[in-house]
Amino acid sequence: MFNWLINLFGDAAYDSAIYSADLASNAGMHQMKEPENLQEIAMEAKKEDE
């Protein structure tokens, strides 16, 4: 019974976190602007992979 209750609350918390993240990102369509330093590091990493 205790495990069932913990699983119930855990599943509810997980589902609400996914739902709230989905709303915050407008169904995955919103990406915040990345800092320029991070963009430069990403470009360098891509060049190294090629």
Helices and strands as residue ranges (DSSP letters): H 2-24, H 36-49
